[in-house]
Amino acid sequence: MPAYEPFPGAAFFRAGRRSPIITAMGKRLVAEGCGKYRTGPGPEWTDADRQSYAAWQRKLDLSASDADGMPGRQSWDRLHVPVTSAATAHVSSPVPGHAVTTPYHKRGPHWSLGYHTGADYAAPKGTPCVAVLSGSVRAGHDGSFGDYLVLRSGGFDYWYCHLSHRDVTSGSVRAGQQVAEVGSTGNATGPHLHFEKRPAGGRFGSDVAPSW
């Protein structure tokens, strides 16, 4: 079965975004007779991409706001964009450009187990969070972690906590794909990503050092 790029989320498609995924998308649009390009396509998202994608949406008999040129999951899945090399790219941080600010296993009275169960990445609200590995995601909410995502890959669950926004809430994602945005929901003193690793299905307290 051919391998296709999973939908990278609506926030992925913005001015200035450069990615081989955009190039692959554009080539598929041209193949479908929907290309509106004078140069390209790709690798940067431009108005020509939006016009071309709108033509694809109209080809699918979509109309009005459903044919505004901004990719959505259903139209993307029907376009069959092939997987690009970006799917195997190394991801150095779940919050690109930001490093750990509160390390794993730091001890103190702030945490219910007496130690920090993950690694924190302080960053402004709305900062993108990406999948560190390819896998599947699910979403949830609780009083401590706020809005969260769980990425399952390679026998482990990677928890993304205190999120302000989730670009995906279920299904498959690829390494490097934007999945959420930093926030301060739940029990948080300021905007940051709490990133935690557990064995797949492990409960709170089963944490291990968050490496990947």
Summary of the structure (lengths in Angstrom):
residues: 212
radius of gyration: 18.8
end to end distance: 27.6
largest distance: 61.7
contacts: 682
relative contact order: 0.16
helix: 20%
strand: 26%
